[in-house]
């Protein structure tokens, strides 16, 4: 379908876009998105902890697949499904890598979920826990009982005195010894099992940084083994994308962390909305490594209170626009789209889907735009040096041949910003050729390549070019 028709449809749905009379979108011959594993670059990932969807976790999640797809979702990331001795809603304390948590449902339930997702064009990724096992795992219990005579003694990292090793305060999560070929075989076999048995499409590898730190040769070996089982398997590293190791050694994407372990690049950016634009520019300055291989998020299982709790609905609307127009793989997590408020590890009740802040429509529209405007999914990213408005952040996404989008985000109060436009936008910078897909009035023409634009508080614009060469389809 031509971009002209798709964009027009979106603008009509938005209900208030002001197009020049007789306008159509500028012609664009956008290149196809490059695949990362089995997912095209720019794909949207939805993170889900099944118990938060209902009392029959896997069945309840399956029942919401249409709503999840409606957001533009390309992949569903499931919280760890393996057997555990920690029965919280989300548990990384694995006791059996080839058994399903019985409280989540049956293997038949999982297969029905995967089949339902595939029917809707959604890939399924499992949150897999290769760094450690629970102290309740039979292998650890055997080693603890029998000492060095146990066949599993050397499955675990130990100090010189034989004391088992763990990270942080994770005293119940003991690091596996990847120097032992039996451990490598165990994990490769377990991953292969889920690809074959449940027909999943890939994995988010928990604490991938830990395995890399101890045995960096394992990840490329695993990639090769899994690709033989399922060509196009997708691997997401819970590790910082600023470290080039991960995408060079088998992973399709890694987290948008700073160089500090576990700290998101946008962690403090939105604390002061009046200067969030400046803060984003500083955060992005350290994030130049393969931007299309970055998994970005406003919230996940490790970010504590939800984004809306910390920053409010108005800022979340603008931040969601940032998330879903940036390069990489945006992650929507467990009810972000309805402003769900909870603490992930406090065993929250099922999500209330009432959407009191009316956020779902925002996410739905942005997900649609990302799929229907190719530049937003996989166009080149260029940051704009905004002048006069520290709360404003702006950038372009350019897929070539006129398929370009200008994104302007005001996190603070009303402001007037000057935007020096890049070359790709100059042909559309005058004559009313730029139109906001989110429904704001047309922006003013640029003068000498600079657009001076007045923005209401907490307003997001996604501007695309239109020309007057043909009548607007009705």
C-alpha positions, -999 to 999 in steps of 0.1 A, spaced: 0 0 0 13 34 -9 25 57 19 2 84 7 -29 63 14 -15 50 47 -6 84 60 -39 99 50 -57 72 68 -38 79 100 -44 116 98 -81 111 93 -82 88 123 -63 114 144 -93 136 136 -78 170 136 -48 171 112 -48 203 91 -37 194 56 -32 220 28 -61 217 3 -54 192 -23 -24 177 -5 -9 143 -7 22 128 10 55 133 -7 65 103 -27 89 80 -9 106 48 -20 117 36 14 141 6 17 130 -25 34 140 -28 70 170 -49 77 162 -80 98 177 -85 132 173 -122 139 137 -128 129 126 -92 136 128 -62 113 148 -33 126 126 -10 146 102 -37 157 80 -30 188 84 -54 217 57 -58 244 69 -71 278 44 -92 297 44 -109 331 15 -134 326 1 -132 362 -6 -95 357 -31 -104 330 -54 -126 351 -58 -156 374 -51 -180 346 -19 -163 335 -11 -178 301 -48 -181 291 -55 -145 303 -25 -132 283 -37 -151 252 -71 -134 256 -55 -100 253 -34 -107 221 -57 -86 199 -52 -56 222 -14 -61 223 -13 -64 185 -34 -33 182 -4 -13 197 17 -23 167 35 -51 186 59 -73 167 72 -94 195 59 -105 229 86 -109 257 74 -132 284 87 -130 320 105 -162 330 83 -192 325 106 -219 339 99 -237 371 110 -218 402 109 -220 440 100 -183 442 64 -180 433 62 -143 428 47 -129 396 82 -125 382 110 -149 392 146 -153 381 152 -182 405 151 -212 382 149 -248 395 142 -266 362 151 -252 327 129 -275 308 97 -273 329 70 -247 329 58 -229 361 26 -247 369 10 -216 383 14 -200 349 -5 -228 332 1 -259 312 24 -265 282 -8 -266 261 -16 -231 274 19 -219 263 16 -235 229 -18 -219 224 -3 -185 234 25 -189 209 2 -201 182 -22 -172 188 7 -147 187 20 -162 155 -14 -160 139 -13 -123 146 22 -118 133 38 -115 167 70 -133 176 74 -147 211 106 -142 232 112 -160 265 130 -144 293 157 -170 299 180 -171 330 214 -185 321 236 -167 346 226 -186 377 202 -211 392 182 -209 424 197 -226 455 166 -248 452 178 -262 419 184 -300 423 220 -296 410 228 -270 436 211 -290 464 231 -321 454 264 -302 454 255 -286 488 247 -320 503 277 -340 488 304 -314 485 332 -320 460 320 -356 454 288 -343 437 288 -344 399 274 -309 400 300 -293 423 318 -278 394 286 -265 378 289 -235 400 314 -207 404 334 -210 437 362 -192 454 394 -208 465 377 -222 496 349 -237 476 323 -211 486 297 -206 459 297 -172 442 269 -148 434 264 -112 423 252 -83 445 229 -95 473 216 -124 452 226 -150 478 199 -174 466 210 -171 429 244 -189 424 265 -182 394 270 -210 369 304 -221 359 306 -217 321 342 -229 321 325 -263 325 314 -277 291 286 -295 308 270 -262 319 273 -248 284 256 -280 270 229 -277 296 220 -242 286 222 -247 249 200 -278 252 174 -259 273 172 -231 248 169 -255 220 141 -273 239 119 -242 240 125 -234 204 115 -269 193 88 -277 219 70 -244 223 80 -229 189 91 -197 205 112 -173 184 140 -162 207 151 -151 241 158 -121 263 190 -133 281 189 -122 317 222 -110 331 239 -116 298 267 -94 311 275 -119 338 281 -148 314 302 -125 292 323 -114 321 331 -150 330 331 -168 297 329 -144 267 333 -172 242 299 -188 250 275 -163 235 287 -167 199 287 -204 203 251 -204 215 240 -182 186 255 -206 161 238 -236 179 204 -220 181 205 -207 145 209 -243 134 177 -251 153 158 -220 143 172 -198 116 163 -162 125 163 -168 162 162 -134 180 185 -128 210 182 -97 233 210 -92 258 202 -78 292 234 -58 290 245 -24 278 244 -17 241 272 8 245 295 -23 248 300 -34 211 307 -70 223 271 -80 223 260 -72 188 294 -86 176 289 -119 194 255 -132 186 230 -107 200 205 -88 178 201 -60 204 211 -50 239 197 -26 265 199 12 265 221 14 296 249 37 304 283 23 310 271 18 346 256 -17 350 218 -17 352 214 21 348 191 32 319 204 60 297 172 79 302 170 71 340 171 107 353 163 125 320 126 133 329 131 143 365 131 180 355 108 184 325 118 220 320 153 209 310 146 174 297 156 183 262 191 192 273 192 161 295 183 139 265 210 155 244 236 146 270 222 111 274 222 105 237 258 118 233 270 87 251 248 63 230 262 64 195 269 27 193 247 10 167 215 29 175 194 4 156 205 -24 179 194 -7 211 163 -19 231 148 13 246 122 15 273 104 39 298 99 11 323 107 -26 327 109 -52 355 139 -34 371 128 2 370 108 3 402 78 26 403 62 30 369 70 59 346 35 75 351 39 73 389 72 92 388 64 117 360 27 119 353 5 112 323 13 144 304 51 137 304 45 100 296 26 110 264 56 129 252 80 103 264 60 76 246 64 96 214 101 96 219 102 59 226 82 50 195 100 73 170 136 66 180 158 40 163 161 6 179 136 -17 195 111 1 217 97 -19 246 62 -13 259 59 -30 293 30 -46 312 2 -20 309 23 11 301 -4 19 275 -31 23 302 -10 39 329 -8 8 350 9 16 384 27 -12 403 60 -24 417 70 -54 396 85 -75 424 57 -68 449 34 -94 434 10 -69 419 -26 -78 412 -38 -81 376 -37 -49 356 -68 -27 355 -74 -20 318 -97 9 323 -72 35 310 -82 65 331 -55 87 316 -65 79 280 -30 67 270 -39 37 250 -50 58 220 -16 75 221 3 42 220 -20 28 194 -15 58 171 23 59 176 26 21 169 6 26 137 28 55 126 60 34 133 47 7 109 33 30 83 60 56 81 92 36 72 116 64 83 103 61 119 112 24 121 145 23 103 155 57 90 188 73 98 187 93 131 199 129 132 197 150 163 188 187 159 205 214 180 175 231 195 180 267 205 161 287 231 141 258 248 159 235 272 128 214 276 126 206 239 143 177 221 141 173 183 155 149 157 149 136 122 145 100 109 154 98 72 149 67 50 158 85 18 139 96 -13 118 121 7 107 96 34 118 118 63 101 127 96 108 155 120 100 148 157 97 177 181 92 169 218 84 195 245 86 180 279 83 213 298 61 243 298 51 264 268 82 273 248 94 288 215 122 267 199 145 274 170 153 243 149 181 244 123 168 219 98 190 193 82 194 191 44 168 163 40 140 185 53 148 217 34 128 208 3 97 206 26 105 235 49 83 261 32 49 263 15 31 243 42 46 210 31 52 197 67 21 184 85 18 170 120 6 134 120 -6 138 156 -31 165 148 -15 199 157 -17 229 133 8 230 105 42 244 117 55 277 104 77 279 73 114 278 79 134 310 72 170 305 60 167 268 70 156 276 106 121 268 118 109 289 148 80 271 164 58 278 194 49 248 214 23 243 241 34 226 273 41 188 270 34 187 233 48 162 208 49 167 170 57 141 143 60 161 111 61 145 76 62 161 42 33 167 19 31 182 -16 3 197 -36 8 176 -68 -25 157 -66 -59 158 -48 -61 142 -13 -79 108 -15 -113 110 3 
